[in-house]
Structure formats: structure tokens, C-alpha cells
Amino acid sequence: MAKVLVTGSAGFIGGYLVEELLDRGHEVVGVDNFSKYGPVTHSYDDHPRYRFVEGDARDVDLLTGLLDGCDHLVAGAAMIGGISYFHAYAYDLLATNERIMAATCDAAIRAHREGSLSKVTYLSSSMVFESTEHWPSREGDERRVPPPLSSYGFQKLAVEYYARAAWEQYRLPYTIVRPFNCVGVGEGRALGQAEVLSGNVKLAMSHVVPDLVQKIVKGQDPLRILGEGNQVRHYTYGGDLARGIATAVEHPAARNEDFNLSTAESTSVLALAELIWHKIKGPDVPFRYVSDEPFRYDVQKRVPDVTKAREVLGFTATTSLDVMLDEVVPWVTRAVEEGRL
């Protein structure tokens, strides 16, 4: 089994990934500075094959030391949030994430040259396809369509350039994975000062599913949604994404390749909102909503081609949206009741 360093291990996807890697028998070192949610706990914190280090992924020397003896690095650390983040932190998303990526690659290049590191798996984003006008988005389209308009999408595209440039110059092998719209548990109220007011509810700069759940739980009626609700997304369970990322880490055919990791199921925001509404209020309560002005970077359609991940990695996201929500809705409801959201 391998030893894997995961940066951003306390993050939303990171939490699922560490658990998946441990379940597969790997030794895992996690590093995170708790900058988004503050300290968090996980069921595996005391696992004998897991070591957590509180630290900043912009620290090259720290990462270099942690990479000692590691076979793989998963570059997951990033400043990230929901659509409102793209506007509230437009500069910070670019500057902070660039510093994280440069430090990560500097340390990885050194560890590959002088140590046991064999590959880096980079977490990119579906936002690299932000400016596309044809669907589904296939691997390679990110270099054929216009660049993303948001600083976040642009920086995630830069992550992919870092990966390929480190291979071109230093022969540091890579895999790029692009998660699509992660849904799961573990998100709390972000620590940043910026909040978004949606009707009578202050949101915590999070993501669409927990935001919709907390608005309904807090009694918002009619429910306020961004735009007309026609935005199309592929909501993918965090456990499925972790399985896909871990497979990409391990699979020999993933070397120097990129993969969209996503469910194949398209869902509109309006359909998502109605499904959550009835799960909370019951099937007989009429669904009522009003539209708010959408954010500038609220992409209307993100639809991936998932053929490559299926054919090369044998990966398919199998968890349905209904099953995801059966887990997430009660979790968010408890978080609201306990004052964590």
C-alpha cells in the first residue's frame, strides 16, 4: 500500500477522500490550516494509518518535509466556496490559490527528484468549462473553448497548466481530476466576513444544496432561488468523488491523463429545490418559489462527458440524488438546529 499526502484534508472533498484512502489500506498524511470552517473532527482522526498536521499549504518547506517517504500527493488545498465566493473573493481566489499551487508544485518537484514521490493528483474543477457553448464537455475541451470568465475558473485552469508544465520540464507525473458539484455532509458556516442575504436568511457562503435546505428549514416560503432555476448541474455524491479520485491516484492508466468525475444525471436547480422542499415539508405541501437576480458567474449549464473515466478507470458515480439528499437533508437540519448554520 502507498503513503499519500493529501493537502486540504479537512475540506469538503478532502474529508471523503481521506476516509476512502484509509479504507483502501493506504497510509495517509493530511495537512490543512482550517481556514474555511475552523477546526473540524472526523471519525478517522485516531486511525493508526492517519496523521494530521495543521499547517499552510503555501509553506514549501512544510510540504517538502511532509512528502518525505510519500508515494503520492493529492493536491486538494484551495480557497473554494459556492457561487457567491466567485464574486466576494474574486482576487483572493486567484492570488491565494496560485500561491498554494506554486508551493505545492515546488515541493513535489523536489520530492520527485530526491525522494519517493511518484505522482501528483491535482483537483481541478468543472469551472474550467465555464465558457463552453457546447455540451457535454469532454476532456480536452478546456483547451479549445474560451478561458473561464471568473477568477476561480481561470485559476483552476491554471492548476492544469501547472500539472502539465511540471511534467514537461521536470518529468513529474500527474493526473488531473475535475469533480462536478459535490454533494455531501461536513460543510459548516464559513469563517469569512462576507455573507449573502437571500430573503430573510443569511447564507454562509456555501453551496446550493445546504443553502436550499437551510432556507426551507428556517421557514422561507416562498423559497428564493437564483434566477429562473433553469441552471443545469450534475450533483455528485462526495463518497463517489472520493472513490473516483482514489482510483485515479492508484490506476496506472491515469498517469498523465485528465478525467471528469461526475454523475451522468442532469438536474436543474428548480428540480433540485422542489425535491428538497418535499423531502422537508412533505409531498402535499405546494412548492412555492420566487426568483432572485442571478450572480454574474452563475453558469447556466455544466454537463460533463463521463465516458473516459468509465472506460479508463472503470469509475461510475452510482449514488442517486434522492439517496444523497436522504443523508444531507437531516445533517443540515441538525446543523441549523444546533446553530452551526
C-alpha positions in Angstrom: 0.0 0.0 0.0 1.1 3.6 -0.6 1.7 6.6 1.6 -0.3 9.5 0.4 -0.1 13.2 1.4 -3.5 15.0 1.0 -3.4 18.8 1.1 -6.7 20.4 2.1 -7.6 17.2 4.0 -10.1 18.9 6.3 -12.0 20.3 3.4 -15.3 19.1 1.9 -14.0 16.6 -0.6 -10.8 16.1 1.4 -12.7 14.5 4.3 -14.4 12.0 2.0 -11.1 11.2 0.2 -9.0 10.6 3.4 -11.6 8.1 4.5 -11.6 6.3 1.1 -7.8 6.1 1.0 -7.7 4.6 4.5 -10.4 2.1 3.6 -8.2 1.0 0.7 -5.3 0.3 3.1 -3.1 3.3 2.4 -1.2 5.4 4.9 -2.4 9.0 4.8 -0.9 12.3 5.9 -3.3 15.2 5.9 -2.5 18.9 6.1 -4.9 21.8 6.4 -4.9 25.2 8.1 -8.7 25.2 9.0 -9.0 28.5 7.2 -12.6 27.9 5.9 -14.6 26.3 8.7 -12.2 26.3 11.6 -11.2 23.0 13.4 -13.3 20.0 12.3 -13.3 16.4 13.5 -13.7 13.2 11.6 -14.3 9.6 12.5 -10.9 8.6 11.3 -8.9 11.2 13.3 -7.4 8.5 15.5 -6.8 5.9 12.8 -3.4 4.3 13.1 -2.6 4.9 9.5 -3.6 8.6 9.6 -1.5 11.6 10.7 -2.9 15.1 10.6 -0.7 18.2 10.5 -2.2 21.7 11.0 -0.3 23.9 8.5 -0.5 26.1 5.5 -0.1 24.6 2.0 1.6 27.7 0.9 4.6 26.7 3.0 7.1 24.9 0.7 9.3 23.7 3.4 6.4 22.2 5.4 5.1 20.3 2.3 8.6 19.2 1.4 9.0 17.7 4.9 5.6 16.0 4.8 6.4 14.5 1.4 9.3 12.6 2.9 8.5 8.9 2.2 5.3 9.6 0.3 4.5 7.8 -2.9 1.6 10.1 -3.9 0.4 13.6 -3.4 -3.2 14.7 -3.8 -3.2 18.5 -4.3 -6.5 19.4 -2.9 -5.9 22.5 -0.9 -7.6 25.6 -2.2 -9.8 28.5 -1.2 -13.2 27.5 -2.5 -16.9 28.0 -1.9 -20.2 28.4 -3.7 -21.1 30.8 -6.5 -21.1 33.8 -4.1 -17.4 33.2 -3.4 -16.6 33.9 -7.0 -17.8 37.5 -6.5 -17.0 38.2 -2.9 -13.4 37.0 -3.1 -12.5 37.4 -6.7 -8.9 38.5 -6.1 -8.2 36.2 -3.1 -9.4 33.1 -5.0 -6.8 33.9 -7.7 -3.9 35.0 -5.5 -4.3 32.6 -2.6 -4.8 29.5 -4.9 -1.9 30.5 -7.1 0.4 30.6 -4.1 -0.9 27.3 -2.9 -0.3 25.7 -6.3 3.2 27.1 -6.8 4.3 25.9 -3.3 2.7 22.5 -3.9 4.5 22.0 -7.2 7.8 23.3 -5.9 7.7 20.8 -3.0 6.5 18.0 -5.3 9.2 18.6 -7.9 11.8 18.4 -5.2 10.3 15.2 -3.6 10.1 13.5 -7.0 13.7 14.3 -7.8 15.1 13.5 -4.4 12.6 11.1 -2.8 9.9 8.5 -3.4 7.1 10.7 -4.8 5.8 9.0 -8.0 2.9 11.2 -9.0 0.7 14.2 -8.1 -3.1 14.0 -8.5 -4.5 17.6 -8.9 -8.0 18.6 -8.1 -9.3 20.9 -10.8 -12.9 21.9 -11.3 -15.8 21.7 -13.7 -15.4 25.5 -13.9 -12.6 25.1 -16.4 -15.5 24.6 -18.9 -17.2 27.8 -17.7 -17.2 29.5 -21.2 -18.2 26.5 -23.3 -21.1 26.7 -25.7 -21.4 23.0 -26.5 -22.2 20.0 -24.3 -21.2 17.6 -22.9 -17.8 18.9 -22.0 -15.1 16.4 -22.9 -11.6 16.1 -21.6 -9.5 18.4 -23.8 -12.3 20.9 -24.4 -10.8 23.1 -21.6 -8.0 24.0 -24.1 -10.4 24.5 -27.1 -13.1 26.7 -25.6 -12.6 30.4 -24.4 -11.0 30.7 -21.0 -13.2 31.0 -17.9 -14.5 34.5 -17.1 -14.4 34.0 -13.3 -11.1 34.3 -11.5 -11.8 31.0 -9.8 -12.4 29.1 -13.1 -9.3 30.8 -14.6 -7.2 29.7 -11.6 -8.5 26.1 -11.8 -7.5 26.1 -15.5 -4.1 27.3 -14.3 -3.8 24.3 -12.0 -4.0 22.1 -15.1 -1.2 24.1 -16.7 0.9 23.7 -13.6 0.4 19.9 -13.8 1.4 19.7 -17.4 4.3 22.2 -17.1 5.8 20.3 -14.2 5.7 17.2 -16.3 7.1 18.9 -19.4 10.1 20.4 -17.6 10.7 18.2 -14.6 9.1 14.9 -15.6 6.8 15.0 -12.6 3.9 12.6 -13.5 0.4 13.9 -12.9 -3.3 13.1 -13.0 -5.9 15.8 -13.2 -9.4 15.2 -11.9 -12.4 17.5 -12.3 -15.1 17.0 -9.7 -18.6 18.2 -10.6 -20.9 19.7 -8.0 -20.0 17.7 -4.8 -22.9 16.9 -2.5 -22.4 15.6 1.0 -22.1 16.3 4.7 -19.4 18.2 6.6 -19.8 21.8 5.5 -20.3 24.4 8.2 -20.5 28.1 8.3 -17.6 29.7 6.6 -15.3 31.9 8.7 -15.1 34.8 6.2 -16.8 38.1 6.9 -18.9 38.0 3.7 -22.4 36.7 3.9 -25.2 36.6 1.3 -28.8 37.7 2.2 -31.4 35.6 0.5 -34.8 36.9 1.6 -34.9 36.5 5.3 -32.0 34.1 5.6 -28.3 34.9 5.8 -26.3 32.3 3.9 -22.9 31.1 4.9 -21.1 31.4 1.5 -21.6 27.7 1.0 -23.1 25.5 -1.8 -26.5 25.2 -3.4 -27.8 22.1 -1.5 -27.0 23.2 2.1 -28.2 26.7 1.2 -31.6 25.4 -0.1 -32.0 23.1 2.9 -31.3 25.7 5.5 -33.7 28.3 3.8 -36.5 25.8 3.9 -35.8 24.6 7.4 -35.7 28.3 8.6 -39.2 28.7 7.2 -38.6 30.6 4.0 -41.8 30.4 2.0 -41.9 31.1 -0.9 -38.4 29.7 -1.4 -35.9 32.2 -3.1 -33.7 30.8 -5.8 -31.1 32.4 -8.1 -32.5 33.2 -11.5 -35.2 31.1 -13.1 -33.8 27.9 -11.8 -33.0 26.6 -15.2 -29.3 26.2 -14.4 -28.3 22.6 -15.2 -25.9 20.8 -12.8 -24.6 17.3 -12.2 -24.8 16.7 -8.4 -22.3 14.1 -7.5 -22.0 12.4 -4.1 -18.8 13.1 -2.1 -18.3 9.4 -1.5 -18.4 8.7 -5.2 -16.0 11.5 -6.0 -13.6 10.2 -3.3 -13.8 6.8 -4.9 -13.0 8.3 -8.3 -10.1 10.3 -7.0 -8.6 7.4 -5.1 -8.9 5.2 -8.2 -7.2 7.9 -10.3 -4.4 8.0 -7.7 -3.8 4.2 -7.9 -4.6 3.4 -11.6 -1.5 3.1 -13.8 -3.5 4.2 -16.9 -4.3 7.5 -15.1 -0.7 8.7 -15.5 -0.5 12.0 -17.3 -4.2 11.9 -18.0 -7.2 14.0 -17.0 -10.7 12.9 -16.0 -14.2 14.4 -15.5 -15.6 12.8 -12.3 -19.3 13.1 -12.2 -22.7 11.5 -12.2 -24.2 11.3 -15.7 -27.5 12.7 -14.4 -28.5 16.3 -15.2 -30.7 18.2 -12.8 -32.0 21.7 -12.9 -31.7 23.9 -9.8 -35.5 24.3 -9.8 -36.0 20.5 -9.8 -33.4 20.2 -7.0 -35.2 22.8 -5.0 -38.6 21.1 -5.4 -37.2 17.8 -4.4 -35.6 19.2 -1.2 -38.8 21.1 -0.5 -40.9 18.0 -0.5 -38.4 16.0 1.5 -38.6 18.6 4.3 -42.2 19.7 4.1 -43.9 16.5 2.8 -45.4 15.6 -0.6 -48.6 17.5 -0.1 -47.3 21.0 0.6 -47.3 23.0 -2.7 -43.9 24.1 -3.9 -43.7 27.9 -3.9 -40.7 29.9 -5.1 -39.6 33.3 -6.3 -36.6 34.2 -8.4 -33.7 36.5 -7.2 -31.3 38.2 -9.5 -28.7 35.6 -10.5 -24.9 36.1 -9.9 -22.8 37.1 -12.9 -20.8 33.9 -12.9 -23.7 31.5 -12.3 -23.1 29.3 -15.3 -26.3 28.1 -16.9 -25.1 24.7 -17.9 -22.4 22.4 -16.8 -22.7 18.9 -18.3 -19.7 16.5 -18.4 -18.9 13.7 -20.7 -18.0 10.8 -18.3 -17.0 8.3 -20.9 -13.3 8.5 -20.3 -13.5 7.9 -16.5 -15.7 4.9 -17.1 -13.6 3.3 -19.8 -10.1 4.1 -18.5 -10.7 4.0 -14.7 -13.8 1.8 -14.5 -15.4 4.6 -12.5 -19.1 5.4 -12.4 -20.8 7.6 -9.9 -23.7 5.4 -8.7 -25.4 7.4 -5.9 -28.7 8.9 -6.9 -29.6 12.5 -6.0 -32.5 11.1 -3.9 -30.2 9.0 -1.8 -27.7 11.8 -1.4 -30.4 14.1 -0.1 -31.6 11.5 2.4 -28.2 11.8 4.0 -27.6 15.5 3.5 -31.1 17.0 4.5 -31.1 15.5 8.0 -27.4 16.5 8.5 -28.1 20.2 7.5 -31.3 20.2 9.5 -29.4 19.3 12.7 -26.7 21.8 11.9 -29.3 24.5 11.7 -31.0 23.4 14.9 -27.6 23.4 16.7 -26.7 26.8 15.4 -23.9 25.7 13.1 -25.6 27.0 10.0 
